[in-house]
């Protein structure tokens, strides 16, 4: 009874909607319809098409205009209703984009049928979700570029503390997208390409024990499969959009990857740069394994001791101790020296006692979680393979959603 009644109610709503659309799509127009070439376009009468809406199929008729010079056509009614080049209404596209961003396209198709009584194919969900994702990426980039081009920051109050954090995670790709890509496997073949993800958030308070608290609803994400150089401008643009010019203190949180360090030095030269404590501990654990791996008890004892020194920011003492215990085996010695070099190169980014005294975050848990929730949960499911174009579209869509900017995007389309 419920299902049958829902079908009947939606059918009635579709009829009402069809009458409303008829008024918007056709009729005399006071303003002149111009072609892109500048010529005045001539009316060619009314043309019909069927729109699929959240109420079901709706018959829609609208006026058509043609340019006598270049023969281009325009449907002003389609432009006003945001249905140019599509038979899906804005409301339906919005639902399809969300469904396609949450799980597989087949699951999205099934959810729309069960929850909304809408019959669309998985391929339709894929096309709409990817198209909306591409449009969201364009919208986001244009907004960042517009902010960067402004003469100065908006007259708002200063931001005490902003964090910028970014990392990479592998996304499984189709074979054609892996040509020339070096992999980490022994045979050198790759199955993934790195998607770079960045986030920006602020902090103004600490808890009762003095640990920093991220400000609620201030985390925004950007990401794509692209070069580090291109991504650097993406994350810098997002920080600027968020008010970088008004920030009193900036902190860049990340692992010790060279590209992470290079982007921080290029785009945020005055920032406090901090290596994620847990990445640093992993490197220190690896060093202890190389130096003392033959004695399990001593290795564990040394690891706890070195971790304590690391927490105190006494990296030089860790390096001195490691150099005194270099193994004789040339391969182990080379591996140990690589870890020592990593510590020495990044020691100023590991002054954790100092950072904690300043009530700063020393862990990059926000971006680590972001790699899992924004990218991993949707793009790294079993059996998935993506093209760069498709993956970037879904990443852009999920970044907008996870940044709580979905309404901003749809309002901009209405405007």
Secondary structure, 3 states (H helix, E strand, C coil): CHHHHHHHHHHHHHHHHHHHHHHHHCCCCCCCCECCCCCEEEEEEEEEEEEEECCEEEEEEEEEEEECCCCCEECHHHHHHCCCCCCECHHHHHHHHHHHHHCCHHHHHHHHHHHHCCCCCHHHHHHHHHHHHHHHHHHHHHHHHHHHHCCCCCCCCCEEEEEEEEEEEEEEECHHHHCCCCCCCCCCCCCEEEEEEEEEEEEEEECCCCCEEECCCCCEEEEECCCHHHHHHHHHHHHHHCCHHHEEEEEEEECCCHHHHHHHHHHCCCCEEEECHHHHHHHHHHHHHHHHCCCHHHHHHHHHHHHHHHHCCCHHHHHHHHHHCCCCCHHHHHHHHHHHHHHHHCHHHHCHHHHHHCCCCCCCHHHHHHHHHHHHHHHCCCCCCECHHHHHHHHHHHHHHHCCCHHHHHHHHHC
